[in-house]
Amino acid sequence: MNTFFSKIKIIWQDRSLRNRLIVMFGLLIAFRLLATIPVPGVDVARLHSFLANNQFFGILNLFSGGGLSTLSIIMLGVGPYITASIIMQLLTMMSPRLKALNQEEGEAGRKMFAQYSRIIAVPLALLQGFGLILLLQKQGIFGTLNHVQLMTSLIVVTAGSIALMWIGEVMTEYGISNGISIIIFAGIVAALPTHISQALFTFDISQLPFFILFVVLGLLLIIGVVLITEAERPIPVTYARQVRGNGQSGSDSTYIPLRVNQAGVIPIIFALSLLLLPQLLGNLINSFAHNSVLLSIGHALAGFSQTSLLYGVLYFVLVFVFTYFYTAVTFDPHQMAENLQKGGAFIPGIRPGASTEEYVGKVVTRITLVGALFLGVIAVLPLIVRAITGITSIALGGTALLIVVSVILDLIKRVDAQISMHEY
């Protein structure tokens, strides 16, 4: 407890760290204020009834930071920007130019890469906003909109999504942690009082064993997330003896820590973003198609929900694949081997160059397997528990819990790093 208060004191005394926290909390307040401004013409009663019985929009609400639950001007959330980021990351696998821009051309290259993601996010926001508005209008949540009102609403929600993207990037630059993750985290936490109150009002004593089971599983998941997030595989590195002038420096031994889960929560977010597309497309087809063939296709796509076995299998596979994909994009064994060789360092028992690259690649592949399996199990565990118990209130439990714990851990580590710099 004394350590906690001493850290609070250091944070308050460190002007730079204090300003970063103030910026982060100020932007979070702005985000929550935007989430309370509804799009004009919304039938609130029908909206609440529709969301309560629609799991698809429950997931979509996660990415909107809670903005969809009130059909606010940020109802699209950071979903378009996340989808744009996925597209850009996929393109790096096909375009050496984009890969070099993101990884080898320094800060200027990364800024240009991020700018491409922002540009792609705009048409994606327009498409997603258009589909959602028309779909919700068919459900009676919006009143009858003429062309001018439809375009106005579309521009408003698109601008809201871009504004939220800007808030996230400013938070990343001038705050403490990743702004997009913080926004999703804040939306999950803001919804907790509502979920708790609903659970209390609908509580049935016969379900007490299941709720106890959920609490135990939640604690085990938190412990597992912390252990996997903090787990590292150290690779020993030795720096060769160097002669400089009349003196020489002795060989030094250190290690390079490789994280078991280098991708964090990104694979979960990527997988959910892709799994939302078939349901959104199916709902749009059902709302506007009149052809029997199209309607059958729409019903098939709309039926691709969390209750289907195919959904759970694809969810696990996508999380598993995206974990390896994101690790491959962000970690380059060739670059690491090259940097070690240039710095006069080597891994004991491994020849520099190609042998080092091969060794590091094998190590990363093995440890990523553990992280990918863990993320996949975390993703589908709530679906399995819900299928066994029949209780739907935990549909987002695993994903939400993983995001919350991971964001808190990342925030704590970044604050500790800032405190360490202050002490030095």
C-alpha positions as semicolon CSV with decimal commas, in nm:
position;residue;x (nm);y (nm);z (nm)
1;M;0,000;0,000;0,000
2;N;0,288;0,235;0,083
3;T;0,440;0,159;-0,258
4;F;0,111;0,247;-0,426
5;F;0,084;0,585;-0,255
6;S;0,452;0,658;-0,317
7;K;0,393;0,598;-0,690
8;I;0,090;0,827;-0,684
9;K;0,308;1,094;-0,524
10;I;0,579;1,050;-0,787
11;I;0,318;1,069;-1,066
12;W;0,180;1,392;-0,925
13;Q;0,526;1,545;-0,884
14;D;0,645;1,444;-1,232
15;R;0,511;1,721;-1,454
16;S;0,546;1,526;-1,780
17;L;0,374;1,214;-1,649
18;R;0,104;1,418;-1,477
19;N;0,029;1,606;-1,799
20;R;0,009;1,280;-1,996
21;L;-0,244;1,137;-1,750
22;I;-0,446;1,460;-1,756
23;V;-0,456;1,449;-2,137
24;M;-0,566;1,084;-2,132
25;F;-0,845;1,140;-1,880
26;G;-0,954;1,459;-2,055
27;L;-0,987;1,279;-2,388
28;L;-1,174;0,994;-2,217
29;I;-1,422;1,246;-2,079
30;A;-1,465;1,392;-2,428
31;F;-1,522;1,040;-2,566
32;R;-1,788;0,962;-2,306
33;L;-1,961;1,296;-2,373
34;L;-1,975;1,218;-2,745
35;A;-2,123;0,877;-2,658
36;T;-2,421;1,052;-2,494
37;I;-2,517;1,261;-2,800
38;P;-2,776;1,060;-2,998
39;V;-2,834;1,072;-3,369
40;P;-3,164;1,262;-3,431
41;G;-3,483;1,061;-3,476
42;V;-3,403;0,754;-3,261
43;D;-3,679;0,554;-3,091
44;V;-3,503;0,475;-2,762
45;A;-3,753;0,211;-2,644
46;R;-3,729;0,010;-2,966
47;L;-3,352;0,047;-2,964
48;H;-3,316;-0,106;-2,617
49;S;-3,550;-0,392;-2,707
50;F;-3,360;-0,458;-3,031
51;L;-3,015;-0,458;-2,869
52;A;-3,128;-0,683;-2,585
53;N;-3,222;-0,958;-2,830
54;N;-2,941;-0,918;-3,084
55;Q;-2,600;-1,067;-3,007
56;F;-2,448;-0,932;-3,329
57;F;-2,506;-0,572;-3,226
58;G;-2,379;-0,657;-2,878
59;I;-2,040;-0,740;-3,030
60;L;-2,052;-0,433;-3,255
61;N;-2,128;-0,222;-2,948
62;L;-1,797;-0,343;-2,799
63;F;-1,601;-0,175;-3,080
64;S;-1,807;0,141;-3,063
65;G;-1,702;0,191;-2,701
66;G;-2,068;0,174;-2,599
67;G;-2,174;0,435;-2,854
68;L;-2,406;0,198;-3,042
69;S;-2,617;0,123;-2,733
70;T;-2,747;0,482;-2,746
71;L;-2,706;0,529;-3,124
72;S;-2,479;0,821;-3,051
73;I;-2,286;1,016;-3,312
74;I;-1,992;0,778;-3,248
75;M;-2,208;0,468;-3,302
76;L;-1,953;0,329;-3,551
77;G;-1,676;0,356;-3,294
78;V;-1,323;0,259;-3,397
79;G;-1,447;-0,034;-3,606
80;P;-1,374;0,127;-3,949
81;Y;-1,024;0,225;-3,840
82;I;-0,954;-0,125;-3,705
83;T;-1,076;-0,277;-4,032
84;A;-0,855;-0,034;-4,227
85;S;-0,558;-0,134;-4,012
86;I;-0,629;-0,501;-4,084
87;I;-0,635;-0,429;-4,459
88;M;-0,305;-0,241;-4,440
89;Q;-0,139;-0,518;-4,236
90;L;-0,258;-0,776;-4,490
91;L;-0,122;-0,564;-4,774
92;T;0,224;-0,562;-4,613
93;M;0,238;-0,937;-4,672
94;M;0,183;-0,879;-5,045
95;S;0,368;-0,551;-5,099
96;P;0,740;-0,526;-5,007
97;R;0,710;-0,148;-5,049
98;L;0,445;-0,121;-4,777
99;K;0,638;-0,359;-4,552
100;A;0,950;-0,146;-4,587
101;L;0,743;0,168;-4,526
102;N;0,607;0,026;-4,200
103;Q;0,922;-0,141;-4,066
104;E;1,236;-0,004;-4,226
105;E;1,185;0,365;-4,307
106;G;1,169;0,491;-3,951
107;E;0,919;0,731;-3,801
108;A;0,840;0,903;-4,132
109;G;0,751;0,571;-4,292
110;R;0,527;0,468;-4,004
111;K;0,347;0,803;-4,019
112;M;0,281;0,757;-4,391
113;F;0,162;0,400;-4,327
114;A;-0,079;0,526;-4,058
115;Q;-0,201;0,797;-4,296
116;Y;-0,300;0,531;-4,550
117;S;-0,499;0,354;-4,277
118;R;-0,684;0,678;-4,197
119;I;-0,770;0,736;-4,563
120;I;-0,907;0,382;-4,602
121;A;-1,111;0,422;-4,280
122;V;-1,324;0,701;-4,433
123;P;-1,496;0,500;-4,712
124;L;-1,526;0,204;-4,475
125;A;-1,704;0,427;-4,223
126;L;-1,938;0,553;-4,497
127;L;-2,025;0,199;-4,607
128;Q;-2,073;0,069;-4,254
129;G;-2,273;0,374;-4,149
130;F;-2,498;0,349;-4,455
131;G;-2,569;-0,019;-4,391
132;L;-2,639;0,030;-4,020
133;I;-2,869;0,329;-4,068
134;L;-3,077;0,153;-4,333
135;L;-3,091;-0,166;-4,129
136;L;-3,201;0,016;-3,813
137;Q;-3,455;0,213;-4,014
138;K;-3,608;-0,117;-4,131
139;Q;-3,636;-0,222;-3,765
140;G;-3,834;0,095;-3,684
141;I;-3,560;0,240;-3,464
142;F;-3,520;0,536;-3,697
143;G;-3,818;0,720;-3,830
144;T;-3,877;0,752;-4,204
145;L;-3,573;0,935;-4,342
146;N;-3,575;1,126;-4,667
147;H;-3,260;1,150;-4,878
148;V;-3,139;1,470;-4,710
149;Q;-3,192;1,330;-4,359
150;L;-3,024;1,002;-4,457
151;M;-2,717;1,184;-4,594
152;T;-2,705;1,410;-4,289
153;S;-2,714;1,116;-4,049
154;L;-2,453;0,932;-4,255
155;I;-2,217;1,231;-4,254
156;V;-2,267;1,278;-3,878
157;V;-2,187;0,916;-3,782
158;T;-1,892;0,903;-4,025
159;A;-1,753;1,226;-3,882
160;G;-1,807;1,083;-3,533
161;S;-1,605;0,772;-3,618
162;I;-1,321;0,978;-3,766
163;A;-1,329;1,209;-3,460
164;L;-1,302;0,904;-3,233
165;M;-1,010;0,777;-3,441
166;W;-0,842;1,117;-3,395
167;I;-0,905;1,106;-3,019
168;G;-0,744;0,762;-3,003
169;E;-0,435;0,876;-3,195
170;V;-0,394;1,191;-2,988
171;M;-0,428;0,977;-2,676
172;T;-0,154;0,747;-2,806
173;E;0,080;1,035;-2,884
174;Y;0,026;1,255;-2,580
175;G;-0,115;1,006;-2,329
176;I;0,029;0,693;-2,171
177;S;-0,099;0,386;-2,355
178;N;-0,249;0,290;-2,693
179;G;-0,547;0,519;-2,746
180;I;-0,765;0,277;-2,946
181;S;-0,728;0,008;-2,678
182;I;-0,807;0,262;-2,406
183;I;-1,128;0,367;-2,587
184;I;-1,249;0,006;-2,617
185;F;-1,150;-0,051;-2,253
186;A;-1,343;0,258;-2,140
187;G;-1,652;0,144;-2,330
188;I;-1,641;-0,198;-2,160
189;V;-1,594;-0,049;-1,814
190;A;-1,869;0,210;-1,871
191;A;-2,114;-0,072;-1,951
192;L;-2,036;-0,266;-1,632
193;P;-2,291;-0,087;-1,407
194;T;-2,568;-0,163;-1,659
195;H;-2,471;-0,532;-1,685
196;I;-2,444;-0,566;-1,306
197;S;-2,783;-0,404;-1,248
198;Q;-2,945;-0,628;-1,511
199;A;-2,789;-0,936;-1,351
200;L;-2,921;-0,831;-1,008
201;F;-3,274;-0,764;-1,137
202;T;-3,292;-1,097;-1,322
203;F;-3,111;-1,300;-1,055
204;D;-3,256;-1,642;-0,988
205;I;-3,137;-1,838;-0,685
206;S;-3,136;-2,156;-0,893
207;Q;-2,857;-2,008;-1,106
208;L;-2,632;-1,939;-0,807
209;P;-2,394;-2,234;-0,882
210;F;-2,347;-2,105;-1,235
211;F;-2,266;-1,753;-1,116
212;I;-2,014;-1,896;-0,868
213;L;-1,864;-2,092;-1,157
214;F;-1,843;-1,773;-1,364
215;V;-1,662;-1,590;-1,083
216;V;-1,411;-1,875;-1,044
217;L;-1,356;-1,891;-1,420
218;G;-1,313;-1,514;-1,429
219;L;-1,044;-1,525;-1,162
220;L;-0,865;-1,811;-1,340
221;L;-0,883;-1,619;-1,668
222;I;-0,736;-1,308;-1,507
223;I;-0,449;-1,514;-1,362
224;G;-0,394;-1,682;-1,700
225;V;-0,398;-1,353;-1,890
226;V;-0,146;-1,199;-1,650
227;L;0,086;-1,502;-1,668
228;I;0,077;-1,532;-2,049
229;T;0,107;-1,155;-2,100
230;E;0,409;-1,130;-1,871
231;A;0,573;-1,459;-1,983
232;E;0,902;-1,421;-2,170
233;R;1,151;-1,654;-2,336
234;P;1,503;-1,514;-2,279
235;I;1,758;-1,566;-2,558
236;P;2,117;-1,535;-2,425
237;V;2,340;-1,294;-2,617
238;T;2,715;-1,238;-2,581
239;Y;2,904;-0,936;-2,710
240;A;3,249;-1,019;-2,845
241;R;3,565;-0,866;-2,695
242;Q;3,652;-0,545;-2,875
243;V;3,985;-0,359;-2,895
244;R;3,967;0,019;-2,917
245;G;4,299;0,207;-2,919
246;N;4,516;0,091;-2,631
247;G;4,224;-0,053;-2,437
248;Q;3,986;-0,338;-2,481
249;S;3,640;-0,411;-2,357
250;G;3,559;-0,753;-2,220
251;S;3,278;-0,966;-2,350
252;D;2,940;-0,896;-2,193
253;S;2,653;-1,139;-2,160
254;T;2,290;-1,038;-2,161
255;Y;1,965;-1,170;-2,302
256;I;1,687;-1,067;-2,536
257;P;1,337;-1,127;-2,391
258;L;1,085;-1,262;-2,641
259;R;0,726;-1,233;-2,523
260;V;0,509;-1,543;-2,542
261;N;0,213;-1,333;-2,654
262;Q;0,364;-1,059;-2,868
263;A;0,035;-0,982;-3,041
264;G;-0,159;-0,886;-2,726
265;V;-0,533;-0,843;-2,786
266;I;-0,492;-0,753;-3,154
267;P;-0,581;-1,104;-3,287
268;I;-0,909;-1,100;-3,091
269;I;-1,000;-0,760;-3,235
270;F;-0,901;-0,862;-3,587
271;A;-1,103;-1,187;-3,568
272;L;-1,416;-1,017;-3,432
273;S;-1,395;-0,749;-3,701
274;L;-1,397;-1,013;-3,975
275;L;-1,672;-1,220;-3,810
276;L;-1,899;-0,914;-3,801
277;L;-1,900;-0,877;-4,180
278;P;-2,111;-1,184;-4,276
279;Q;-2,381;-1,098;-4,022
280;L;-2,394;-0,734;-4,131
281;L;-2,415;-0,833;-4,496
282;G;-2,683;-1,096;-4,422
283;N;-2,897;-0,847;-4,230
284;L;-2,871;-0,596;-4,516
285;I;-2,975;-0,858;-4,774
286;N;-3,271;-0,964;-4,560
287;S;-3,382;-0,604;-4,522
288;F;-3,379;-0,505;-4,888
289;A;-3,381;-0,819;-5,107
290;H;-3,701;-0,963;-5,254
291;N;-3,551;-1,246;-5,458
292;S;-3,588;-1,589;-5,294
293;V;-3,227;-1,686;-5,372
294;L;-3,091;-1,365;-5,223
295;L;-3,314;-1,403;-4,919
296;S;-3,187;-1,758;-4,860
297;I;-2,829;-1,630;-4,882
298;G;-2,914;-1,347;-4,644
299;H;-3,070;-1,584;-4,389
300;A;-2,763;-1,810;-4,409
301;L;-2,526;-1,519;-4,348
302;A;-2,742;-1,370;-4,072
303;G;-2,760;-1,713;-3,907
304;F;-2,383;-1,707;-3,878
305;S;-2,401;-1,608;-3,512
306;Q;-2,243;-1,701;-3,184
307;T;-2,488;-1,986;-3,138
308;S;-2,352;-2,180;-3,437
309;L;-2,068;-2,432;-3,414
310;L;-1,910;-2,290;-3,730
311;Y;-1,884;-1,948;-3,563
312;G;-1,691;-2,091;-3,268
313;V;-1,457;-2,294;-3,489
314;L;-1,384;-2,000;-3,721
315;Y;-1,340;-1,768;-3,423
316;F;-1,074;-1,999;-3,274
317;V;-0,899;-2,050;-3,611
318;L;-0,896;-1,678;-3,695
319;V;-0,756;-1,583;-3,354
320;F;-0,490;-1,856;-3,388
321;V;-0,392;-1,750;-3,743
322;F;-0,395;-1,376;-3,665
323;T;-0,166;-1,433;-3,367
324;Y;0,097;-1,583;-3,595
325;F;0,026;-1,326;-3,865
326;Y;0,062;-1,024;-3,638
327;T;0,376;-1,169;-3,478
328;A;0,526;-1,224;-3,826
329;V;0,445;-0,866;-3,925
330;T;0,582;-0,701;-3,610
331;F;0,882;-0,928;-3,541
332;D;1,146;-0,998;-3,807
333;P;1,409;-1,265;-3,717
334;H;1,620;-1,158;-4,016
335;Q;1,636;-0,800;-3,891
336;M;1,722;-0,917;-3,540
337;A;2,003;-1,145;-3,665
338;E;2,138;-0,863;-3,879
339;N;2,135;-0,616;-3,590
340;L;2,314;-0,863;-3,362
341;Q;2,582;-0,924;-3,624
342;K;2,633;-0,552;-3,681
343;G;2,667;-0,495;-3,307
344;G;2,927;-0,768;-3,266
345;A;2,691;-0,991;-3,070
346;F;2,606;-1,357;-3,108
347;I;2,395;-1,626;-2,946
348;P;2,625;-1,881;-2,773
349;G;2,647;-2,200;-2,978
350;I;2,477;-2,042;-3,283
351;R;2,667;-1,904;-3,584
352;P;2,589;-1,541;-3,676
353;G;2,379;-1,463;-3,981
354;A;2,147;-1,722;-4,133
355;S;2,187;-1,972;-3,847
356;T;2,090;-1,707;-3,592
357;E;1,789;-1,607;-3,802
358;E;1,676;-1,970;-3,826
359;Y;1,722;-2,029;-3,453
360;V;1,530;-1,716;-3,351
361;G;1,253;-1,800;-3,600
362;K;1,211;-2,148;-3,449
363;V;1,199;-2,008;-3,096
364;V;0,938;-1,746;-3,191
365;T;0,728;-2,009;-3,371
366;R;0,727;-2,237;-3,064
367;I;0,643;-1,972;-2,806
368;T;0,381;-1,811;-3,032
369;L;0,203;-2,148;-3,042
370;V;0,141;-2,119;-2,667
371;G;0,012;-1,762;-2,699
372;A;-0,208;-1,845;-2,999
373;L;-0,368;-2,146;-2,827
374;F;-0,429;-1,943;-2,512
375;L;-0,593;-1,656;-2,702
376;G;-0,806;-1,899;-2,900
377;V;-0,929;-2,073;-2,584
378;I;-0,998;-1,739;-2,415
379;A;-1,202;-1,630;-2,718
380;V;-1,429;-1,935;-2,740
381;L;-1,452;-2,026;-2,370
382;P;-1,754;-1,799;-2,303
383;L;-1,931;-1,956;-2,601
384;I;-1,867;-2,304;-2,461
385;V;-1,984;-2,209;-2,112
386;R;-2,293;-2,040;-2,254
387;A;-2,376;-2,347;-2,463
388;I;-2,352;-2,565;-2,151
389;T;-2,537;-2,338;-1,908
390;G;-2,775;-2,158;-2,146
391;I;-2,697;-1,822;-1,984
392;T;-2,629;-1,553;-2,247
393;S;-2,512;-1,274;-2,019
394;I;-2,147;-1,376;-2,054
395;A;-2,133;-1,379;-2,434
396;L;-1,861;-1,114;-2,437
397;G;-1,698;-1,213;-2,109
398;G;-1,377;-1,369;-2,236
399;T;-1,302;-1,105;-2,498
400;A;-1,394;-0,814;-2,273
401;L;-1,198;-0,958;-1,980
402;L;-0,891;-1,013;-2,197
403;I;-0,903;-0,657;-2,330
404;V;-0,955;-0,505;-1,985
405;V;-0,676;-0,700;-1,815
406;S;-0,431;-0,652;-2,104
407;V;-0,494;-0,278;-2,121
408;I;-0,453;-0,240;-1,743
409;L;-0,125;-0,437;-1,750
410;D;0,006;-0,230;-2,039
411;L;-0,092;0,094;-1,865
412;I;0,077;-0,012;-1,540
413;K;0,399;-0,105;-1,722
414;R;0,408;0,224;-1,910
415;V;0,350;0,423;-1,591
416;D;0,623;0,224;-1,413
417;A;0,861;0,296;-1,703
418;Q;0,787;0,668;-1,673
419;I;0,843;0,652;-1,297
420;S;1,176;0,472;-1,349
421;M;1,287;0,748;-1,586
422;H;1,189;1,005;-1,325
423;E;1,396;0,827;-1,058
424;Y;1,703;0,807;-1,284
